[in-house]
């Protein structure tokens, strides 16, 4: 049977690891005028495992061949897009059967659901940006969050055609380049559409959350970068002295977002500045991403960073805590 584009059917949420109804929810407004927009990687960031790796190891090329293919990407022998097409093309499993394995193998960040509710309550758009396949990611979110909560999340990823018998999986790439999906380009497309302005004219703060080096192109388009502790993105930031904020769970991100937003808001008061004045965002607009990594903290003098975020920026060389579970970078 020829493959056809699929939309995952509606499903009943049978069991969540943490029931949404029982989660502590912060429904209060953070009380700032500036609009905030969040972009987050999926595999290794929202979920501790990689959805593609679970499928490839169980129904496709297998772990050993996948390791060879990963090495070919890292060495530059083959492009990410070319290798990914081989990996997805190796699958031989109906979508539903593959999902049954994924939902038992995946673990969601324990504080993501609370953070997502915080974003909804504060009108903070939350976007997943991934090199994976949109039908897979949507189905996973529908299961772990419930369809109503999942609907609040935009997924910026590659589409797919999957045959009914599962013999043929083909990515439908977002971009015609060696990446297949250029995350930086996707964020810039979002900026162009939104024009980086909220209804009241305030300039949005762009937040990016990730775990792997493949997230760096998108991170360059952000004001604030969060890197999961102990994984490759943090190691890269330390090796290259790039400013970032480490996190263990999304609860850390929520605390820092509140803190940064309020500090930014205070800086515009009592100085004769308009409410939409954001010097860091304005600087970010002017700086080429090829010349610098325009992160919010990177534009802050070291003394001010240490005063504003002493727990985070007192030193640029914190101890990297290795997690008990090895999580492949996206």
Legacy VTK file of the C-alpha trace (Angstrom):
# vtk DataFile Version 3.0
C-alpha trace
ASCII
DATASET POLYDATA
POINTS 330 float
0.000 0.000 0.000
1.317 3.402 -0.920
2.161 5.602 2.048
-0.114 8.508 2.841
0.208 11.414 5.217
-1.332 10.550 8.549
-2.882 12.452 11.372
-2.855 10.456 14.623
-6.424 9.572 15.591
-8.016 10.774 18.791
-7.045 8.611 21.710
-8.252 8.032 25.217
-5.689 8.804 27.878
-5.682 5.581 29.864
-3.014 6.426 32.412
-0.627 9.288 32.972
2.550 8.880 35.014
1.424 12.006 36.908
-2.313 12.779 36.524
-2.812 16.327 35.287
-5.647 16.906 37.738
-3.388 16.153 40.712
-0.502 18.396 39.690
0.211 21.538 41.689
-0.623 24.443 39.399
0.597 28.018 39.659
-2.322 29.926 38.155
-1.088 33.369 39.153
0.163 35.957 36.710
3.840 36.835 36.891
2.721 40.454 36.662
5.017 41.633 33.877
4.117 43.321 30.618
6.747 41.788 28.405
5.600 38.926 26.213
7.612 35.703 26.497
7.816 33.002 23.844
9.258 29.545 24.613
10.819 27.134 22.144
11.880 23.708 23.369
13.579 20.650 21.982
11.631 17.412 22.523
13.843 14.313 22.771
16.115 14.473 25.819
14.529 17.749 26.938
10.794 17.322 27.544
11.226 13.551 27.507
14.295 11.851 28.872
14.566 9.361 26.011
14.635 9.812 22.224
11.445 8.744 20.416
13.296 7.907 17.206
15.932 5.842 18.983
13.234 3.769 20.689
11.673 2.974 17.324
14.975 2.310 15.516
16.279 0.008 18.251
13.069 -2.023 18.458
11.748 -2.037 14.887
14.499 -0.778 12.597
18.225 -0.667 12.037
19.061 -1.517 15.655
21.409 0.049 18.156
24.685 -1.062 16.535
23.842 0.254 13.070
22.441 3.441 14.582
25.768 4.028 16.354
27.568 3.690 13.005
25.163 6.139 11.383
25.511 8.634 14.240
29.294 8.486 13.805
28.894 9.243 10.095
26.953 12.395 10.958
29.536 13.534 13.505
32.438 12.911 11.126
30.732 14.780 8.303
30.795 11.706 6.069
27.031 11.915 5.574
24.441 14.605 6.224
21.895 14.458 9.032
19.102 14.303 6.485
20.658 11.412 4.546
21.303 9.356 7.674
17.862 10.120 9.095
16.202 8.902 5.907
18.041 5.582 6.282
17.029 5.285 9.945
13.350 6.065 9.378
13.373 3.940 6.218
14.602 0.949 8.236
11.380 0.843 10.277
8.927 -1.961 9.686
6.125 -1.470 12.199
2.579 -0.076 12.054
2.292 3.311 13.717
0.030 2.035 16.488
2.351 -0.845 17.395
5.333 1.503 17.517
3.455 3.894 19.767
2.575 1.121 22.229
6.300 0.604 22.830
7.098 4.311 22.998
4.497 5.136 25.624
5.931 2.554 28.023
9.589 3.419 27.299
9.322 7.215 27.644
9.649 9.252 30.828
8.457 12.857 30.827
10.299 15.524 32.807
8.565 15.401 36.222
7.845 19.145 36.234
7.011 19.719 32.583
3.242 19.491 33.010
3.297 22.113 35.759
5.525 24.365 33.658
3.227 23.964 30.673
0.219 24.956 32.810
2.238 27.958 34.011
2.775 28.954 30.365
-0.928 28.619 29.567
-1.955 30.644 32.623
0.489 33.427 31.723
-0.255 33.448 27.964
3.273 32.288 27.132
3.269 30.501 23.759
5.107 27.170 24.065
6.471 25.599 20.893
8.181 22.251 20.416
10.919 22.510 17.804
12.366 19.172 16.756
14.202 17.230 14.060
11.784 14.364 14.671
8.457 13.514 13.048
5.414 15.589 13.929
2.867 12.694 13.976
5.032 10.821 16.483
5.576 13.824 18.746
1.901 14.826 18.718
0.741 11.352 19.629
3.208 11.196 22.528
2.064 14.594 23.856
-1.589 13.604 23.507
-0.955 10.535 25.633
1.148 12.096 28.383
-0.650 15.453 28.647
-4.121 14.681 27.349
-5.422 16.095 24.080
-6.768 19.333 25.597
-3.389 20.256 27.108
-1.448 19.020 24.093
-3.499 21.266 21.805
-1.870 24.327 23.401
1.538 23.252 22.084
2.577 24.045 18.527
4.923 21.442 17.048
7.496 22.649 14.551
8.947 19.445 13.092
9.141 17.328 9.962
5.968 15.661 8.748
5.827 12.042 7.609
4.142 9.567 5.302
3.646 6.159 6.878
2.063 3.201 5.136
-0.822 1.478 6.884
1.151 -1.773 7.201
4.195 0.064 8.611
6.588 -1.121 5.901
7.280 2.380 4.633
8.207 5.379 6.829
9.315 8.516 4.981
10.084 11.932 6.512
8.561 14.945 4.783
11.280 17.518 5.388
10.493 21.093 6.363
13.503 22.517 4.558
15.418 21.588 1.422
18.869 21.434 2.981
21.227 18.900 4.577
19.508 19.247 7.942
15.998 18.591 6.677
14.791 20.853 9.463
16.822 23.974 10.197
15.694 24.918 13.702
17.175 28.413 13.466
15.280 29.045 10.237
12.052 27.827 11.838
12.420 30.240 14.745
13.112 33.093 12.337
10.038 32.112 10.329
8.039 32.300 13.554
9.488 35.713 14.315
8.559 37.006 10.880
4.994 35.772 11.300
4.574 37.125 14.820
6.630 40.254 14.027
8.006 39.913 17.553
5.275 42.149 18.941
2.470 41.448 21.354
-0.875 43.216 21.297
0.360 46.025 23.526
3.571 46.557 21.576
5.981 44.911 24.009
8.975 43.084 22.584
8.893 39.334 23.310
11.665 37.583 25.187
12.701 34.478 23.248
13.491 31.474 25.482
15.067 28.301 24.122
15.342 25.007 26.049
17.529 22.138 24.885
19.958 19.356 25.662
22.148 18.680 22.603
24.633 20.461 20.363
22.118 20.203 17.507
20.085 22.768 19.450
22.774 25.461 19.106
21.537 26.956 15.800
18.147 27.614 17.384
19.761 28.789 20.625
21.576 31.497 18.688
18.210 33.046 17.889
17.176 33.275 21.561
17.528 35.810 24.349
17.752 33.123 27.034
19.254 29.638 26.721
18.447 26.810 29.133
20.616 23.668 28.871
19.815 20.424 30.656
22.526 19.628 33.216
25.066 16.957 32.407
24.284 16.620 28.704
26.109 17.665 25.567
24.674 21.172 25.179
25.893 22.154 28.641
29.292 20.599 27.981
29.552 22.560 24.736
28.618 25.806 26.488
31.271 25.197 29.136
33.922 24.259 26.581
33.211 27.377 24.508
32.404 29.742 27.420
28.884 30.375 26.150
26.449 31.856 28.662
23.510 29.642 29.571
21.310 28.697 32.512
21.502 25.025 33.586
18.408 23.105 34.656
17.564 19.747 36.157
13.790 19.923 35.624
11.312 22.397 34.183
10.675 23.683 37.712
14.141 25.299 37.524
13.173 26.927 34.234
9.921 28.265 35.662
11.694 29.904 38.610
14.304 31.525 36.352
11.754 32.751 33.792
9.773 34.474 36.553
12.934 36.008 37.990
14.293 37.240 34.657
10.957 38.646 33.500
10.490 40.621 36.714
14.055 41.960 36.649
13.625 43.042 33.030
10.335 44.713 33.954
11.934 46.601 36.859
14.701 47.913 34.606
12.145 49.815 32.511
10.522 51.569 35.475
11.544 54.968 36.773
13.984 55.575 33.925
11.739 57.341 31.452
11.810 54.291 29.181
8.800 53.053 27.238
7.173 49.835 28.435
8.343 48.021 25.309
11.997 48.899 25.827
14.185 45.810 25.943
17.847 46.676 25.334
18.883 43.048 25.162
16.217 42.169 22.615
17.060 45.286 20.605
20.721 44.316 20.636
19.767 40.786 19.659
17.910 42.211 16.632
21.047 44.001 15.461
23.624 41.277 16.048
24.224 38.680 13.348
23.847 35.136 14.608
26.969 34.267 12.593
29.074 36.572 14.726
27.702 35.998 18.205
25.361 33.941 20.353
22.835 36.607 21.392
21.697 35.180 24.690
20.043 37.384 27.278
22.748 36.793 29.844
25.556 37.154 27.329
24.720 40.843 26.943
24.766 41.481 30.680
28.015 42.689 32.306
29.609 39.990 34.466
29.160 42.040 37.638
25.463 42.511 36.931
25.002 38.820 36.127
26.586 37.851 39.430
24.345 40.288 41.291
21.162 39.377 39.429
21.610 35.599 39.203
24.244 34.717 41.850
23.253 31.049 41.935
23.745 30.728 38.209
26.494 33.076 37.114
28.926 33.263 40.040
31.200 30.968 38.039
31.372 29.902 34.420
32.692 26.463 35.314
30.119 24.689 37.495
30.513 21.003 38.182
28.750 18.975 35.525
26.490 16.477 37.228
26.232 13.301 35.208
22.720 11.832 35.282
22.201 8.219 36.238
20.427 7.614 32.933
22.366 8.154 29.708
20.147 10.125 27.351
21.156 10.399 23.674
21.385 14.003 22.472
18.766 15.085 19.940
LINES 1 331
330 0 1 2 3 4 5 6 7 8 9 10 11 12 13 14 15 16 17 18 19 20 21 22 23 24 25 26 27 28 29 30 31 32 33 34 35 36 37 38 39 40 41 42 43 44 45 46 47 48 49 50 51 52 53 54 55 56 57 58 59 60 61 62 63 64 65 66 67 68 69 70 71 72 73 74 75 76 77 78 79 80 81 82 83 84 85 86 87 88 89 90 91 92 93 94 95 96 97 98 99 100 101 102 103 104 105 106 107 108 109 110 111 112 113 114 115 116 117 118 119 120 121 122 123 124 125 126 127 128 129 130 131 132 133 134 135 136 137 138 139 140 141 142 143 144 145 146 147 148 149 150 151 152 153 154 155 156 157 158 159 160 161 162 163 164 165 166 167 168 169 170 171 172 173 174 175 176 177 178 179 180 181 182 183 184 185 186 187 188 189 190 191 192 193 194 195 196 197 198 199 200 201 202 203 204 205 206 207 208 209 210 211 212 213 214 215 216 217 218 219 220 221 222 223 224 225 226 227 228 229 230 231 232 233 234 235 236 237 238 239 240 241 242 243 244 245 246 247 248 249 250 251 252 253 254 255 256 257 258 259 260 261 262 263 264 265 266 267 268 269 270 271 272 273 274 275 276 277 278 279 280 281 282 283 284 285 286 287 288 289 290 291 292 293 294 295 296 297 298 299 300 301 302 303 304 305 306 307 308 309 310 311 312 313 314 315 316 317 318 319 320 321 322 323 324 325 326 327 328 329
